[in-house]
Every structure is written in structure tokens, then in C-alpha cells.
Amino acid sequence: MLSAGQNGLPMHSLWLCKLFFALALVLSIFREVATWKQWRVAQYIPSTICVAIAIVVPACIPIDMFIGSLVLYLWSCANPSKASAFSMAAGSGMVCGDGLGMLLSSIMTLTQAQAPICIKFMSRADNVKLDAFLATLPMT
């Protein structure tokens, strides 16, 4: 297997990696300082570890977490006593039941629907070849 090294990466990916690493470091330091000095804004600064989880796990998990949090928030506004009593059961049901992402995936499979978008990662050289090929196709 031939390794392409840095030339195999998309054009600005190393620059973006360095930028987001620096931003994560600054955010972590700011969060620690705000917690240590007991600023009121400290509770609103996200943990960089929690932000990174959304990048590591498949897309259906953060979507399920967002929808579950939204449902729990609306449920606690409507009926706080039942929301606190049944929130653990509802959350574990979504986790064990594989959540809404699997439901949507199953519905798309049953209806033979195609996803509206496809993402493919390739080296810079392959991307240049693909762009050159796509430029030869007629525009409709």
C-alpha cells in the first residue's frame, strides 16, 4: 500500500486541524479559568471533550441526543414531575432501541428511498482528477 503523506490530504486540512486544535486549547483554558474564578458564564462554556464526541460517533447519535434533549426540555416545561420520573426510562429506551436514526434508516430502506447526499473522502490527486472529469460533462 503506497502512502501519499500530506499530499494525500485535502488542500487546507492540516491548516484547519491546527486552527481547531488551537481553538480547542483556548476554549479549554478559558473554561478552566472561568470555573476557577467562578464567573457566571462558566456554566455556558462547553467542554471540548463533549464537543469532540459528536465528531467521533456516527451522525445518528448526536441527532438522537439533540432530539432527546429537546423532548425532555419540552416535557419538563409541560409536566415537571412526570418528566423527572420517566426521563431515565425514556432515555434508556432511545439508547437501547437505537434511537430515531435507526428508525429513519429503516423507513428509507423500506421505501427504497435514496439519501439526498453522499460524502466521499479521497486524496487531493484523486480529487483533481475527479474535478477534471466532471468539468468535461455537459451541464443540464
PyMOL commands that set and color helices and strands:
alter all, ss='L'
color gray80, all
select helices_A, chain A and resi 5-8+13-36+40-44+48-56+60-78+80-96+99-110+124-136
alter helices_A, ss='H'
color red, helices_A
deselect
rebuild
show_as cartoon
